Amino acid sequence: MTAATSPAQTDAAPAPVPAAAPAGGSIPKVEVQNLNVWFGRNNAVKNASLSVRPNTVLAVIGPSGCGKSTFLRALNRMHDLVPTARVTGKVLVDGQDLYTREVDPVLLRRRVGMVFQRPNPFPTMSIEENVAAGLVLNGIRGNHRQVVERSLRKSALWDEVKDRLNHAATSLSGGQQQRLCIARALAIEPEVLLMDEPASALDPIATAKIEELIHELKEHYTIIIVTHSMQQAARVSDQTAFFYMGELVEMGSTEQIFTNPKERRTEDYVTGKFG
Amino acid sequence: MRSFAVRRLMNLVMTGLCGVALVAAFIPLTSVLYLVISRGAAGLSWDFFTALPKPVGEAGGGIGNALAGTMYMVGLACLMGLPLGVGAGVFLAERGDGTLGNTVRFVAEVLSGVPSIVIGIVAYAMVVIPMHHFSALAGSVALAIMMIPGLARATEELIRVVPGSLREASLALGVTNWRTSLLVILRTATAGVVTACLLAVARAAGETAPLLFTALNNQYWNFSPVQPTASLTVAIFNYAISPYEDWHEKAWTASLVLLMLVGLLNVASRLLTRNRLKGAR
């Protein structure tokens, strides 16, 4: 165990952690500044700052309970649902702060999509209805067949389900269900895709498919993925952020984090000394 | 660890006890069915369903007006009771953690334990006295009050077991809270809620006490909400306590009709809630 953390919470200046500078002067798609999340008196994410360039994958790693999922859920304001949760700091998408009064969290979530740890298709809906759910539930009428096909193709599920679109979504295997959930998230055309351990409930083959998919999706989307698998982070991401006890310890290019970490705690974690 | 023989014996004994309990519960159930069918079936005819009752001493006649009256009043009660009951249940499940929710839940629990005759008196005071006469409306108000508390509690429980991950999935698609509540959460619970509704309807259709001094009775057809109305249950009551053998037979047949009506509702609930999707579990 490393020394006690001492994040400079009182300091309003940018976080002391080395936030990776956007390379080549390109504008960050997502920028987090001094983000804090509290549940009651528990400071689950402490003063995190980082930025993600468009069309890249950021992996968020760290041991269980380190705040990585909490961090992710702050990025599309899912904490709004928890009465005791409080968020401070800024989350900018295309330069616009999500936590200002003007931003409608409902509309925001159409721009920042999310895929969850466990596949959660709607059990009363068919495969096709699940993919179109984001449109239909939002009251957009019409024939969504094209959107359904496009989304299923993007999530590499089309060939497996094209002949049984009217079957129950729950009749699919776990890995297929997760790709269905990805298709459902893609159907509303988000700009940023958040993935909360999307492969942790899946077998190795299904996991490989999801990882392959992340590579392809990167072309069109900015992806932030939480994972407890360091191998997965190394395989899919361009940049990696390491969280420990609510603190963003280090962020850098994935290669640098895994081969030449600057922080002792990062090194201990990626070399398997704890976690 | 007890020996295999002892455990096997224990298993046999317990299985046997469960079987005995099953038979014991089954006997009264089947005897009710047997009695009603055997006594009532003879009187079944087209006329029985469609004709008006005849005066004492005249042969024939039916309970058409009572059957129609029951369906009419239960229908009216559904219009009032089902939306309120289900709506209250959705509220309790989604927003019911505060003081208001706890109060509503407590009141619903107390109300669902109130004897139906008491609810009849309340409807009498609320509707019959201001209107100055008995009416179908008063009867259906009483039935609706009967339906609401149980339905609200059942709906709440059914909605609470819908996994929270579905709510998250919907909200993450940029769907508003109220649309999520109705189109995802309630829809997922639909099979159970429909069953709860039909059970509430069946229960209301079988009530006598709340109708006795609200809808009263009527010897003729009535489809006006402000007039007294016949009902199957009150008809059974009147026929059964009468001194005429012919009317006793009618009471049995009317009971059979009521039983069929309730049975039909149960079958309907099964059919309606069957999963329409292929490969669904």
HADDOCK unambig.tbl for C-alpha pairs under 7 A between the chains (distance, minus, plus):
assign (segid A and resid 106 and name CA) (segid B and resid 174 and name CA) 4.63 0.50 0.50
assign (segid A and resid 106 and name CA) (segid B and resid 175 and name CA) 6.24 0.50 0.50
assign (segid A and resid 106 and name CA) (segid B and resid 176 and name CA) 5.99 0.50 0.50
assign (segid A and resid 107 and name CA) (segid B and resid 174 and name CA) 5.72 0.50 0.50
assign (segid A and resid 109 and name CA) (segid B and resid 172 and name CA) 5.57 0.50 0.50
assign (segid A and resid 109 and name CA) (segid B and resid 173 and name CA) 6.12 0.50 0.50
assign (segid A and resid 109 and name CA) (segid B and resid 174 and name CA) 4.68 0.50 0.50
assign (segid A and resid 110 and name CA) (segid B and resid 173 and name CA) 5.75 0.50 0.50
assign (segid A and resid 110 and name CA) (segid B and resid 174 and name CA) 4.77 0.50 0.50
assign (segid A and resid 113 and name CA) (segid B and resid 172 and name CA) 6.14 0.50 0.50
assign (segid A and resid 113 and name CA) (segid B and resid 173 and name CA) 6.54 0.50 0.50
assign (segid A and resid 114 and name CA) (segid B and resid 172 and name CA) 5.88 0.50 0.50
assign (segid A and resid 120 and name CA) (segid B and resid 165 and name CA) 6.28 0.50 0.50
assign (segid A and resid 120 and name CA) (segid B and resid 166 and name CA) 6.15 0.50 0.50
assign (segid A and resid 120 and name CA) (segid B and resid 169 and name CA) 6.73 0.50 0.50
assign (segid A and resid 122 and name CA) (segid B and resid 166 and name CA) 6.57 0.50 0.50
assign (segid A and resid 124 and name CA) (segid B and resid 188 and name CA) 5.88 0.50 0.50
assign (segid A and resid 126 and name CA) (segid B and resid 277 and name CA) 6.55 0.50 0.50
assign (segid A and resid 134 and name CA) (segid B and resid 173 and name CA) 5.29 0.50 0.50
assign (segid A and resid 137 and name CA) (segid B and resid 175 and name CA) 6.43 0.50 0.50
assign (segid A and resid 137 and name CA) (segid B and resid 179 and name CA) 6.94 0.50 0.50
assign (segid A and resid 137 and name CA) (segid B and resid 183 and name CA) 6.91 0.50 0.50
assign (segid A and resid 138 and name CA) (segid B and resid 175 and name CA) 5.67 0.50 0.50
assign (segid A and resid 166 and name CA) (segid B and resid 277 and name CA) 6.89 0.50 0.50
assign (segid A and resid 167 and name CA) (segid B and resid 277 and name CA) 5.49 0.50 0.50
assign (segid A and resid 167 and name CA) (segid B and resid 278 and name CA) 4.66 0.50 0.50
assign (segid A and resid 167 and name CA) (segid B and resid 279 and name CA) 5.98 0.50 0.50
assign (segid A and resid 168 and name CA) (segid B and resid 277 and name CA) 5.12 0.50 0.50
assign (segid A and resid 168 and name CA) (segid B and resid 278 and name CA) 5.73 0.50 0.50
assign (segid A and resid 168 and name CA) (segid B and resid 279 and name CA) 5.71 0.50 0.50
assign (segid A and resid 168 and name CA) (segid B and resid 280 and name CA) 5.10 0.50 0.50
assign (segid A and resid 170 and name CA) (segid B and resid 280 and name CA) 6.33 0.50 0.50
assign (segid A and resid 171 and name CA) (segid B and resid 279 and name CA) 5.34 0.50 0.50
assign (segid A and resid 171 and name CA) (segid B and resid 280 and name CA) 5.86 0.50 0.50
assign (segid A and resid 185 and name CA) (segid B and resid 173 and name CA) 6.55 0.50 0.50
